[in-house]
Amino acid sequence: MYSRRVSGRAGRRAGWLTAAILCVLSILAAARARADKKSPSYFDIGGWKPPVTRERDFVKGLAPGGMSVDPAEAPQGASRAIRLRVYADRDYRGTVLRWQSKTRAQIQRINAVLGPVFNVYFEIESLRDWDRTHVGVPLGDGLIEELMGLDPGKEADLVVGLVTPLRGVATSVHSVGIARLLSRHFVLRGMDDEQEFFAFEREFQLISPEERRRLYDDRKAHKEIVVFLHEWGHTLGLLHEEERRFVMNPTYDPKQREFSDYDKNIVALVLERRLAARNQPYPESADLLPLVEAMPADQGSDRDRAALVDLVRRRANAGAATAAARDAPDAVDLDGKDVDAFNRAVAALKAGRGDEAWTLLAPVVEHAAARKVAGKTWLRIAELAEATGALTRADEAAGRAGAAAGAQKIVADVESTRHRIALPLDGAKFGVPPDREPAYVAGFWETVKRLDGAGRELGPARARLAELGAAFPQAPGVEVLTCDLELKAGHAAAASKHCEAALEKFKGATRAHYLLAVIALRARREPVAELHLRQAILLDPADPTCWRALGQLYRTTGSSRRLAELANQHQALLSSPLPE
């Protein structure tokens, strides 16, 4: 799991073990019953085998197949160390005997995979006590934030928290791990699956106790590697994959063995940048942006990809502002106090405190207007304002930047963001004045995160949406998100009413058009869906979501001519192929 939750498709999957074991064990029991009633025959498919052999063959299908160690790229130079700091809470230390030695052994097994693939290894800097109990505390943002508060990760490349072991069967990777996307922190539960062991003991009675124990131990060791690498992958910017063999598939499978080629490229880039500039929070952002903008369609959900691009773009903009101030200090003609406030705003933003960043930046904007500063200074202010979610102030600052390179891109990005979060230019009319925009923007994306990770449990998403609705009751975006929530709950009619209400307030709400297209497609009203998707593309051509959905519609309906026309339009407008 990752905390933004770009989980997308994960919520649609059933728990791997409960379903799998119940199914295969029932088949095994039936097979045994048939074997008892039948005498062997030369006409039996595959020939007759003793029951113990059949059981042993079946067990082989539950055993993990090992991890791939194919290099991501040709190794260059000596293997590099990733400094790892591990905290174990009271419950973990009290339950997992010799937890330090077991952790070291687990990291050795992980290094046996990482070394050949990425030419890196985890070096345990320290194993520390986390003097807290987390019994009954669900895996979520609260745990990640607590760990970040305990250790910001300035003296280590990665900080991992070990908390209360899971009791019961781990139904997915997300049952035992959570990470914050593109961060330096993640949390894991212990993975002693007692019920899996008992199931093996109860059902596999023909093979020897040693074979049952080996099956359990092999699966547990494999699961520990996969879950660790999965959550680590999220901290490097990886989204979920569909294929069972990939580590980033959120449903655990004994066949998981490798990262996809695209994921390997992401990991290699982020590692290279972070290990070369350990004193910088996110040095990969500028170089990572083109990669995530070109992310394949099978990575996460549409929203996952859009949110990741937005996160990386914000960090890249903030990093550019910092670099400009550092490399050309004479270009920012502010007084000393404003320069200090600007730099503290950048630091707050990089630490994920957007509201604090805007609070620090707002007076700087006022002072800059009074001083009549140069265009380059306004450009730096515009970049940082956009990254905090202060869209109106970013637009104004970009306008004052004049012909400064990059100003028009900020204007275009702000316009695109307004469409995606349903915030019109006259947002004050709907209770979102310019100075409250950062809170609205943060709340909107936080609700999207809850919706993406909701699965069938919509409670947290509904609660976060209620908070946003209480703060901004008239905002069109609240109607859009309510439409999304109702659609996930299976209430298509109610969802449609909320999306229509959003468009009544703001005709540029592209997400409402997209959701109405989804509703229309489910009702097999393809022409209506096409109209909504085309309108969304017209409003915000930079968003790949509706381009991709419309292309898929044409493929599904066999409209090859329209698909070709759409591809030509995309190429002419954006100078890139139609996303698939």
ZIGI-V912447 format. One record per pair of residues at least 4 apart in sequence whose C-alpha atoms are under 7 Angstrom apart, sorted by sequence separation. I is the first residue (numbers start at 1). J is the second residue. D is the distance in Angstrom with one decimal. If there is no record, write none. Layout:
i=[I	I]
j=[J	J]
d=[D	D]
This chain:
i=[2	15	16	17	18	19	20	21	22	23	24	25	26	27	28	29	30	31	32	33	34	44	49	50	51	52	53	54	55	56	59	88	89	90	91	92	98	99	100	101	102	103	104	105	106	107	108	109	110	111	113	114	115	139	140	141	142	143	144	145	146	147	148	153	171	173	174	193	194	195	196	197	198	199	200	201	207	208	209	210	211	212	213	214	215	216	217	218	219	220	221	222	223	224	225	226	227	228	229	230	231	232	233	234	259	260	261	262	263	264	265	266	267	268	269	270	271	272	273	274	284	285	288	289	290	291	295	300	301	302	303	304	305	306	307	308	309	310	311	312	313	314	315	316	317	318	319	320	321	322	323	324	325	334	335	336	337	338	339	340	341	342	343	344	345	346	347	348	349	353	354	355	356	357	358	361	362	363	364	365	366	367	368	373	374	375	376	377	378	379	380	381	382	383	384	385	386	390	391	392	393	394	395	396	397	406	407	408	409	410	411	412	413	414	415	416	417	418	419	423	427	428	432	433	436	437	438	439	440	441	442	443	444	445	446	447	448	449	450	454	458	459	460	461	462	463	464	465	466	467	468	469	476	477	478	479	480	481	482	483	484	485	486	487	491	492	493	494	495	496	497	498	499	500	501	502	503	509	510	511	512	513	514	515	516	517	518	519	520	521	525	526	527	528	529	530	531	532	533	534	535	536	537	544	545	546	547	548	549	550	551	552	553	554	555	559	560	561	562	563	564	565	566	567	568	569	570	571	42	49	88	114	115	153	170	180	233	234	241	244	259	300	334	348	349	368	385	386	418	427	428	432	486	487	520	521	554	555	571	1	93	114	115	153	170	179	180	243	277	348	385	401	418	427	486	503	520	554	570	571	41	114	179	241	242	325	454	570	571	40	178	179	240	241	348	349	385	386	486	487	520	521	554	570	178	239	240	244	247	274	348	385	398	469	486	503	520	537	554	111	166	177	178	240	245	246	247	273	274	450	451	502	536	537	567	111	177	201	244	245	246	247	248	273	346	383	450	484	517	518	567	176	177	200	244	245	246	247	345	382	398	483	517	551	176	245	246	345	382	398	483	499	533	147	246	270	447	107	345	382	483	517	293	345	381	382	395	482	483	516	517	230	292	447	499	533	230	342	379	447	480	514	32	197	341	342	378	379	395	479	480	513	514	289	341	378	479	496	513	530	226	378	379	479	480	514	166	170	289	378	391	421	479	513	165	166	169	289	159	160	161	162	163	164	165	166	168	238	375	376	379	443	477	158	159	160	161	162	163	164	165	168	169	338	375	476	510	100	157	158	159	160	161	162	163	168	169	285	375	492	318	376	379	134	135	375	476	134	285	286	358	476	153	236	285	357	480	484	508	548	480	514	547	548	236	354	451	219	315	544	148	82	84	140	80	81	82	83	84	85	139	349	79	80	81	82	83	84	85	86	87	88	89	90	333	432	79	80	81	82	83	84	85	86	87	88	89	90	431	81	83	85	86	87	88	89	90	91	144	392	87	89	90	144	431	69	75	89	332	333	390	430	431	71	72	186	331	332	390	430	67	70	71	72	331	391	69	70	71	390	69	389	390	389	177	185	388	184	179	182	183	389	178	181	182	183	423	173	177	180	181	182	422	423	179	180	182	422	179	181	242	421	241	241	240	241	321	239	240	239	321	321	318	317	318	317	281	318	92	317	85	92	84	91	92	83	84	85	86	87	88	89	91	92	314	83	84	85	86	87	88	89	82	83	84	85	86	87	88	174	173	172	173	172	173	172	424	355	355	422	422	422	419	420	419	420	419	420	110	419	416	3	3	118	56	63	18	17	52	64	16	52	63	64	15	16	63	15	64	1	1	3	1	2	3	4	1	2	3	4	1	2	3	25	2	65	68	64	65	67	68	63	64	66	67	62	72	1	2	16	16	10	302	297	9	8	9	7	8	6	8	6	11	6	11	12	5	8	11	4	5	7	8	11	6	7	5	6	5]
j=[6	19	20	21	22	23	24	25	26	27	28	29	30	31	32	33	34	35	36	37	38	48	53	54	55	56	57	58	59	60	63	92	93	94	95	96	102	103	104	105	106	107	108	109	110	111	112	113	114	115	117	118	119	143	144	145	146	147	148	149	150	151	152	157	175	177	178	197	198	199	200	201	202	203	204	205	211	212	213	214	215	216	217	218	219	220	221	222	223	224	225	226	227	228	229	230	231	232	233	234	235	236	237	238	263	264	265	266	267	268	269	270	271	272	273	274	275	276	277	278	288	289	292	293	294	295	299	304	305	306	307	308	309	310	311	312	313	314	315	316	317	318	319	320	321	322	323	324	325	326	327	328	329	338	339	340	341	342	343	344	345	346	347	348	349	350	351	352	353	357	358	359	360	361	362	365	366	367	368	369	370	371	372	377	378	379	380	381	382	383	384	385	386	387	388	389	390	394	395	396	397	398	399	400	401	410	411	412	413	414	415	416	417	418	419	420	421	422	423	427	431	432	436	437	440	441	442	443	444	445	446	447	448	449	450	451	452	453	454	458	462	463	464	465	466	467	468	469	470	471	472	473	480	481	482	483	484	485	486	487	488	489	490	491	495	496	497	498	499	500	501	502	503	504	505	506	507	513	514	515	516	517	518	519	520	521	522	523	524	525	529	530	531	532	533	534	535	536	537	538	539	540	541	548	549	550	551	552	553	554	555	556	557	558	559	563	564	565	566	567	568	569	570	571	572	573	574	575	47	54	93	119	120	158	175	185	238	239	246	249	264	305	339	353	354	373	390	391	423	432	433	437	491	492	525	526	559	560	576	7	99	120	121	159	176	185	186	249	283	354	391	407	424	433	492	509	526	560	576	577	48	121	186	248	249	332	461	577	578	48	186	187	248	249	356	357	393	394	494	495	528	529	562	578	187	248	249	253	256	283	357	394	407	478	495	512	529	546	563	121	176	187	188	250	255	256	257	283	284	460	461	512	546	547	577	122	188	212	255	256	257	258	259	284	357	394	461	495	528	529	578	188	189	212	256	257	258	259	357	394	410	495	529	563	189	258	259	358	395	411	496	512	546	161	260	284	461	122	360	397	498	532	309	361	397	398	411	498	499	532	533	247	309	464	516	550	248	360	397	465	498	532	51	216	360	361	397	398	414	498	499	532	533	309	361	398	499	516	533	550	247	400	401	501	502	536	189	193	312	401	414	444	502	536	189	190	193	313	184	185	186	187	188	189	190	191	193	263	400	401	404	468	502	184	185	186	187	188	189	190	191	194	195	364	401	502	536	127	184	185	186	187	188	189	190	195	196	312	402	519	346	404	407	163	164	404	505	164	315	316	388	506	184	267	316	388	511	515	539	579	512	546	579	580	270	388	485	254	350	579	185	120	122	178	119	120	121	122	123	124	178	388	119	120	121	122	123	124	125	126	127	128	129	130	373	472	120	121	122	123	124	125	126	127	128	129	130	131	472	123	125	127	128	129	130	131	132	133	186	434	130	132	133	187	474	113	119	133	376	377	434	474	475	116	117	231	376	377	435	475	113	116	117	118	377	437	116	117	118	437	117	437	438	438	227	235	438	235	231	234	235	441	231	234	235	236	476	227	231	234	235	236	476	477	234	235	237	477	235	237	298	477	298	299	299	300	380	299	300	300	383	384	383	383	384	384	350	387	162	387	156	163	156	163	164	156	157	158	159	160	161	162	164	165	387	157	158	159	160	161	162	163	157	158	159	160	161	162	163	250	250	250	251	251	252	252	506	438	439	506	508	509	508	509	509	510	510	511	225	540	540	140	141	268	207	215	171	171	206	218	171	207	218	219	171	172	219	172	222	173	174	178	177	178	179	180	178	179	180	181	179	180	181	203	181	254	257	254	255	257	258	254	255	257	258	254	264	231	234	251	252	250	545	580	300	300	301	300	301	300	304	304	453	449	454	455	449	452	455	449	450	452	453	456	452	453	452	453	453]
d=[6.6	6.4	5.8	5.6	6.0	6.0	6.0	5.7	6.1	6.4	6.1	6.1	6.2	6.1	6.2	6.3	6.3	6.1	6.2	6.5	6.1	6.4	6.2	6.5	6.1	6.0	6.1	6.1	6.2	6.4	6.6	6.0	6.3	6.0	6.1	5.8	6.3	6.0	6.3	6.2	6.1	6.2	6.2	6.4	6.3	6.0	6.3	7.0	6.2	5.6	6.6	5.6	4.5	6.5	6.8	6.0	6.1	6.2	6.2	6.1	6.2	6.2	4.9	6.6	6.2	6.2	6.4	6.5	6.2	6.0	6.3	6.2	6.0	6.0	5.4	6.7	6.3	6.5	6.1	6.0	6.2	6.3	6.0	5.9	6.2	6.1	6.1	6.1	5.9	6.1	6.5	6.2	5.9	6.0	6.1	5.9	6.2	6.1	5.8	6.6	6.6	6.6	6.5	4.8	5.8	6.2	6.5	6.6	6.1	6.0	6.2	6.2	5.9	6.1	6.3	6.0	5.9	6.1	6.2	5.5	5.7	6.1	6.4	6.1	6.3	6.3	6.9	5.6	6.3	6.2	5.9	6.1	6.1	6.1	6.1	6.2	5.9	6.1	6.3	6.0	6.1	6.1	6.0	6.1	6.3	6.3	6.1	6.0	6.2	6.1	5.8	5.5	4.9	5.9	6.2	6.2	6.2	5.9	6.2	6.2	6.1	6.4	6.3	6.1	6.1	6.3	6.3	6.4	5.2	6.3	6.3	6.2	6.3	6.1	5.8	6.4	6.6	6.2	6.0	6.3	6.4	6.2	6.0	6.4	6.6	6.2	6.4	6.3	6.0	6.2	6.4	6.0	6.0	6.3	6.4	6.4	5.6	6.1	6.1	6.2	6.0	6.0	6.2	6.4	6.2	6.5	6.5	6.3	6.0	6.0	6.3	6.3	6.2	6.2	6.6	6.4	6.2	5.6	6.6	5.9	6.5	4.5	5.8	6.5	6.4	6.0	6.1	6.0	6.0	6.4	6.0	6.1	6.3	6.1	6.4	6.2	6.0	6.3	5.8	5.3	6.0	6.1	6.2	6.1	6.1	6.4	6.4	6.0	6.1	6.3	5.9	4.6	6.5	6.2	6.1	6.1	6.3	6.1	6.1	6.1	6.3	6.3	6.3	5.4	6.1	6.1	6.5	6.5	6.3	6.1	6.1	6.2	6.4	6.2	6.6	6.1	4.5	6.9	6.3	6.2	6.1	6.2	6.4	6.3	6.1	6.1	6.3	6.4	6.2	5.5	6.5	6.1	6.3	6.5	6.2	6.1	6.1	6.2	6.3	6.2	6.3	6.1	4.7	6.0	6.3	5.9	6.1	6.2	6.2	6.3	6.3	6.1	6.2	5.9	6.2	6.2	6.1	6.3	6.1	6.2	6.2	6.2	6.2	6.2	6.1	6.0	5.7	4.5	6.1	6.3	6.2	6.7	5.0	6.6	5.7	6.7	5.3	6.5	6.7	6.2	6.1	6.5	6.0	5.2	5.1	5.7	5.2	5.5	4.8	4.9	4.0	6.1	5.2	5.3	5.0	5.6	4.8	6.8	4.9	6.8	6.4	6.1	5.7	6.1	6.9	6.3	6.6	6.5	6.6	6.7	6.8	6.4	6.2	5.9	6.8	6.2	6.6	6.7	6.7	5.5	6.7	6.2	4.2	5.3	5.7	6.5	6.6	6.6	6.9	5.6	5.8	6.4	5.0	4.7	6.4	5.4	6.4	5.1	6.4	5.3	6.2	6.0	6.7	5.7	5.4	6.9	5.5	6.6	5.5	6.0	5.2	4.9	5.0	6.0	4.9	7.0	5.3	6.2	5.6	5.2	6.9	5.7	6.7	6.5	5.4	5.3	6.2	5.8	6.6	6.5	5.3	6.9	6.7	6.7	6.6	6.4	4.4	6.8	6.7	4.0	6.1	5.5	6.9	5.2	6.7	6.8	4.7	6.6	6.9	6.9	5.1	5.5	6.3	6.4	6.0	5.6	5.1	5.5	4.1	4.3	6.6	4.0	4.0	6.0	4.8	6.6	5.3	6.9	6.9	6.5	6.5	5.1	5.5	6.8	6.2	5.4	6.1	6.9	5.5	4.9	5.0	5.6	6.1	6.0	6.5	5.4	5.6	6.5	5.4	6.9	6.4	5.8	6.0	5.8	6.9	6.3	5.4	6.9	6.6	5.9	6.5	6.5	7.0	6.2	5.7	5.9	5.3	5.7	6.8	5.2	5.4	5.0	6.0	6.9	6.6	6.5	6.2	6.4	6.5	6.7	6.0	6.3	5.3	6.6	5.9	7.0	6.0	6.9	5.9	5.0	6.0	6.9	5.2	6.0	4.8	5.9	5.6	6.3	6.1	5.8	6.4	5.9	6.3	5.8	3.9	6.2	6.1	6.4	6.4	6.3	7.0	6.1	6.9	4.9	4.9	5.2	4.5	5.1	5.1	6.6	6.2	6.5	6.0	5.6	3.9	4.7	4.9	6.9	6.6	6.0	6.8	5.6	6.2	5.7	6.9	5.7	6.4	5.6	6.1	6.6	6.2	6.2	6.2	6.7	6.2	6.1	6.0	6.1	6.0	4.8	6.0	6.5	6.7	6.2	4.9	6.6	6.9	7.0	6.4	5.4	5.6	6.7	6.9	5.5	6.3	5.3	7.0	6.9	6.8	6.8	7.0	6.9	6.1	6.8	6.6	5.7	6.0	6.1	5.7	6.0	6.5	6.9	4.9	4.6	5.1	4.7	5.0	4.7	5.4	6.4	6.0	6.5	6.2	6.6	6.2	6.8	5.0	6.4	5.8	5.7	6.1	5.4	5.2	4.9	4.7	5.3	4.3	6.0	5.9	5.8	5.8	6.2	6.1	5.5	5.2	5.8	5.8	5.9	6.5	5.8	5.4	5.5	5.5	6.8	6.1	5.7	6.1	6.1	6.8	6.6	6.7	5.0	6.4	5.7	5.3	6.6	6.1	4.7	7.0	5.1	6.9	6.8	3.9	6.0	6.3	6.9	5.6	5.6	6.4	5.4	5.3	6.2	5.1	4.3	6.8	7.0	5.9	6.0	5.5	6.3	4.7	5.7	6.3	5.1	4.2	6.9	6.9	5.8	6.5	6.8	4.9	4.9	5.8	6.7	6.3	6.1	4.7	4.8	6.4	5.7	6.9	5.9	6.5	5.5	5.7	6.3	5.2	5.8	4.7	5.1	6.7	6.9	6.6	5.6	5.6	6.7	7.0	6.7	6.5	6.8	6.3	5.3	5.9	6.7	5.0	5.2	6.1	6.4	5.9	6.3	5.9	6.3	5.2	6.2	4.6	5.0	5.0	4.9	4.9	4.8	4.5	5.4	5.9	6.4	6.0	6.4	5.9	6.0	6.1	6.8	5.4	6.3	5.9	4.7	5.7	5.3	6.4	6.4	6.5	6.9	6.9	4.6	5.5	6.4	5.1	5.8	5.6	6.0	5.8	6.8	5.8	6.9	6.0	6.8	6.5	6.0	6.7	5.7	5.2	6.9	5.5	6.2	6.9	6.1	4.1	6.3	6.3	5.7	6.7	6.9	4.6	6.6	6.0	5.1	5.6	6.5	4.5	4.4	4.4	6.6	6.2	5.1	6.3	6.9	5.9	6.8	5.4	4.3	5.9	4.2	5.5	6.3	5.8	6.3	6.3	6.7	5.8	6.9	6.3	6.1	6.2	6.0	5.9	5.9	6.9	6.1	6.6	7.0	5.1	7.0	6.8	4.7	6.6	6.1	6.5	6.1	4.6	4.8	3.7	5.0	6.1	5.6	6.0	6.8	5.7	4.7	5.9	6.2	4.9]
